[in-house]
Amino acid sequence: MPDAVIPASLGRMADLRLVELSAATIVAVNNLSLKPGQEEYLSPVSYGIAATVVNPQTTWQRVVLDGDEVVGFVSGNFDPDAPQEHFRSVLWRINVDADDQGRGIGRFAVTGLLEEARNRGMDHVNVLYEAGEGGPQAFFERVGFTPVGETEYGEVIAEIRL
Ligand SMILES: CC(C)(COP(=O)(O)OP(=O)(O)OC[C@H]1O[C@@H](n2cnc3c(N)ncnc32)[C@H](O)[C@@H]1OP(=O)(O)O)[C@@H](O)C(=O)NCCC(=O)NCCS
């Protein structure tokens, strides 16, 4: 019998898992690299302003490991009392190391965040991003976010209904 054909993308993703941030991973997370031109999209203005009022208790953050290697980071905020609607259930930050982008790791991380949102009883997840060349818009739309509005700073507000 011939060997089963395993799609290359699945084979390369087989060891992905989400773990809590720890002393062992925090340095690697801080050193995750970006492709040229991605820096300007990493933290839209609205996130920076909101971060000063966010309750750390409501923050969820996970490191993406491929085997033992740190390949990404994802965080969200789940706070039904947040003053702004789009920060009540929100993808806060996602970053996949430059060398590991395009392998399905970002999608895997978003799937984990959606699962967490469901477990917390949320009925949607928002994300804010800046539209533009080299930015994450195509990724967010590809994994299921639909634009629903705009912030006062011109960032796109997008949403996935759960
Ligand atoms: C955005 C980011 C997290 C995507 O991670 P990734 O691991 O490369 O994405 P995936 O491989 O899981 O891609 C998922 C889907 O999006 C698509 N996609 C990803 N980036 C894309 C791009 N720039 N243009 C078009 N499609 C894209 C993929 O083709 C894939 O589609 P498919 O599943 O139908 O084949 C990564 O590029 C990154 O870290 N960027 C820098 C940081 C950033 O901008 N973060 C967002 C602001 S917080």
The ligand as an SDF file (V2000), in Angstrom:
LIG
                    3D

 48 50  0  0  0  0  0  0  0  0999 V2000
   -0.4640   39.1030   10.3130 C   0  0  0  0  0  0  0  0  0  0  0  0
    0.3240   37.8390   10.7290 C   0  0  0  0  0  0  0  0  0  0  0  0
    0.0850   37.5630   12.2030 C   0  0  0  0  0  0  0  0  0  0  0  0
   -0.1800   36.6370    9.8820 C   0  0  0  0  0  0  0  0  0  0  0  0
    0.4350   35.4490   10.3670 O   0  0  0  0  0  0  0  0  0  0  0  0
    0.7910   34.2180    9.4020 P   0  0  0  0  0  0  0  0  0  0  0  0
    1.2090   33.0670   10.2430 O   0  0  0  0  0  0  0  0  0  0  0  0
    1.7340   34.6650    8.3470 O   0  0  0  0  0  0  0  0  0  0  0  0
   -0.6270   33.9150    8.7060 O   0  0  0  0  0  0  0  0  0  0  0  0
   -1.1580   32.4860    8.1900 P   0  0  0  0  0  0  0  0  0  0  0  0
   -0.0550   31.7650    7.5200 O   0  0  0  0  0  0  0  0  0  0  0  0
   -1.8680   31.7920    9.3040 O   0  0  0  0  0  0  0  0  0  0  0  0
   -2.2270   32.9580    7.0960 O   0  0  0  0  0  0  0  0  0  0  0  0
   -3.6320   32.7050    7.2020 C   0  0  0  0  0  0  0  0  0  0  0  0
   -4.2870   33.0870    5.8970 C   0  0  0  0  0  0  0  0  0  0  0  0
   -4.0960   34.5000    5.6530 O   0  0  0  0  0  0  0  0  0  0  0  0
   -3.4580   34.6850    4.3940 C   0  0  0  0  0  0  0  0  0  0  0  0
   -2.4910   35.7880    4.5260 N   0  0  0  0  0  0  0  0  0  0  0  0
   -1.5880   35.9860    5.5320 C   0  0  0  0  0  0  0  0  0  0  0  0
   -0.8790   37.1070    5.2780 N   0  0  0  0  0  0  0  0  0  0  0  0
   -1.3290   37.5970    4.1180 C   0  0  0  0  0  0  0  0  0  0  0  0
   -0.9790   38.7180    3.3080 C   0  0  0  0  0  0  0  0  0  0  0  0
   -0.0440   39.5980    3.6980 N   0  0  0  0  0  0  0  0  0  0  0  0
   -1.6480   38.9050    2.1560 N   0  0  0  0  0  0  0  0  0  0  0  0
   -2.6110   38.0520    1.7380 C   0  0  0  0  0  0  0  0  0  0  0  0
   -2.9960   36.9640    2.4570 N   0  0  0  0  0  0  0  0  0  0  0  0
   -2.3620   36.7440    3.6170 C   0  0  0  0  0  0  0  0  0  0  0  0
   -2.7250   33.3910    4.1190 C   0  0  0  0  0  0  0  0  0  0  0  0
   -2.5340   33.2140    2.7370 O   0  0  0  0  0  0  0  0  0  0  0  0
   -3.6640   32.3660    4.6970 C   0  0  0  0  0  0  0  0  0  0  0  0
   -4.7170   32.0840    3.8150 O   0  0  0  0  0  0  0  0  0  0  0  0
   -5.2590   30.5600    3.6510 P   0  0  0  0  0  0  0  0  0  0  0  0
   -5.3990   30.0130    5.0760 O   0  0  0  0  0  0  0  0  0  0  0  0
   -6.5390   30.7140    2.9690 O   0  0  0  0  0  0  0  0  0  0  0  0
   -4.2120   29.8410    2.8920 O   0  0  0  0  0  0  0  0  0  0  0  0
    1.8480   38.0140   10.4340 C   0  0  0  0  0  0  0  0  0  0  0  0
    2.0110   38.4000    9.1010 O   0  0  0  0  0  0  0  0  0  0  0  0
    2.5210   39.0350   11.3330 C   0  0  0  0  0  0  0  0  0  0  0  0
    3.0110   38.7030   12.4100 O   0  0  0  0  0  0  0  0  0  0  0  0
    2.5850   40.3150   10.8810 N   0  0  0  0  0  0  0  0  0  0  0  0
    3.2940   41.3610   11.6220 C   0  0  0  0  0  0  0  0  0  0  0  0
    2.5590   41.8140   12.8610 C   0  0  0  0  0  0  0  0  0  0  0  0
    1.1840   42.4110   12.5760 C   0  0  0  0  0  0  0  0  0  0  0  0
    0.9740   43.1710   11.6420 O   0  0  0  0  0  0  0  0  0  0  0  0
    0.2090   42.0430   13.4100 N   0  0  0  0  0  0  0  0  0  0  0  0
   -1.1650   42.5510   13.2940 C   0  0  0  0  0  0  0  0  0  0  0  0
   -1.3850   43.7950   14.0850 C   0  0  0  0  0  0  0  0  0  0  0  0
   -1.4700   43.4730   15.8010 S   0  0  0  0  0  0  0  0  0  0  0  0
  1  2  1  0
  2  3  1  0
  2  4  1  0
  2 36  1  0
  4  5  1  0
  5  6  1  0
  6  7  2  0
  6  8  1  0
  6  9  1  0
  9 10  1  0
 10 11  2  0
 10 12  1  0
 10 13  1  0
 13 14  1  0
 14 15  1  0
 15 16  1  0
 15 30  1  0
 16 17  1  0
 17 18  1  0
 17 28  1  0
 18 19  1  0
 18 27  1  0
 19 20  2  0
 20 21  1  0
 21 22  1  0
 21 27  2  0
 22 23  1  0
 22 24  2  0
 24 25  1  0
 25 26  2  0
 26 27  1  0
 28 29  1  0
 28 30  1  0
 30 31  1  0
 31 32  1  0
 32 33  2  0
 32 34  1  0
 32 35  1  0
 36 37  1  0
 36 38  1  0
 38 39  2  0
 38 40  1  0
 40 41  1  0
 41 42  1  0
 42 43  1  0
 43 44  2  0
 43 45  1  0
 45 46  1  0
 46 47  1  0
 47 48  1  0
M  END
$$$$
